[in-house]
C-alpha cells in the first residue's frame, strides 16, 4: 500500500515577521487537508546564504513531492527553480504550481511532426 505524499513547509523568518507561528500553523493545516505527510518546516532568515539551493537539497533529501509556503514572497524570484523538482503550494492565496504543468511544455502537441 502506498503512503501519503511527502511535503515540506518553507518560510522566511524575515518575510513572516511576527506572523511566523501563524504561518507555520497554516502550513501544517493546508498540508494535512491536502493529504500530505509534512516531513518538516524549513525556516530561513535574511542572514541565510543561498536559501533556495539549501531548500532544494532538503527537498531531495526527504524526497518531497511538494513545498508548502505561506506566499510566493517567501521564494523570492525562485519559483521556477523549485517547481522544476516538486509542486509548490501557497497558503495565501491558496494555489498549486504543479511541476507537471511545467514539463507539459516539453511534449509535442498532438498531431505535430515533432518527436516522430
DAVENUR-V75026 format. One record per pair of residues at least 12 apart in sequence whose C-alpha atoms are under 8 Angstrom apart, sorted by sequence separation. I is the first residue (numbers start at 1). J is the second residue. D is the distance in whole Angstrom. If there is no record, write none. Layout:
# DAVENUR-V75026
{{I	J	D} {I	J	D}}
This chain:
# DAVENUR-V75026
{{11	23	8} {86	98	7} {87	99	5} {42	55	8} {86	99	6} {83	97	7} {85	99	7} {9	24	8} {83	98	7} {84	99	6} {83	99	5} {24	41	8} {9	27	6} {72	90	7} {84	102	7} {9	28	8} {67	86	7} {69	88	7} {71	90	5} {83	102	8} {66	86	5} {67	87	6} {68	88	6} {69	89	6} {70	90	5} {71	91	6} {65	86	5} {66	87	4} {67	88	5} {68	89	5} {69	90	5} {70	91	5} {71	92	6} {64	86	7} {65	87	6} {66	88	6} {67	89	6} {68	90	6} {69	91	6} {70	92	6} {71	93	7} {39	62	7} {52	75	8} {66	89	7} {68	91	7} {7	31	7} {52	78	7} {56	82	7} {59	86	8} {7	36	6} {9	38	7} {56	85	8} {5	35	7} {6	36	5} {7	37	6} {8	38	5} {11	41	8} {13	43	6} {52	82	8} {4	35	7} {5	36	5} {6	37	5} {7	38	5} {8	39	5} {9	40	6} {10	41	6} {11	42	6} {12	43	6} {13	44	6} {14	45	6} {4	36	6} {5	37	6} {6	38	6} {7	39	6} {8	40	5} {9	41	4} {10	42	5} {11	43	5} {12	44	5} {13	45	5} {14	46	6} {4	37	6} {6	39	6} {7	40	8} {8	41	6} {9	42	6} {10	43	6} {11	44	7} {12	45	5} {13	46	7} {8	42	7} {12	46	7} {31	68	7} {30	68	8} {27	68	6} {27	69	6} {27	70	7} {26	70	7} {10	55	8} {23	70	6} {8	59	7} {6	62	8} {8	64	7} {6	63	7} {7	64	5} {10	67	7} {6	64	5} {7	65	6} {8	66	7} {9	67	6} {10	68	6} {11	69	6} {15	73	7} {5	64	8} {6	65	5} {7	66	5} {8	67	5} {9	68	5} {10	69	5} {11	70	7} {15	74	6} {5	65	6} {6	66	7} {7	67	5} {8	68	6} {9	69	6} {10	70	8} {7	68	7} {30	91	7} {12	74	5} {11	74	6} {10	74	8} {27	91	7} {26	91	7}}
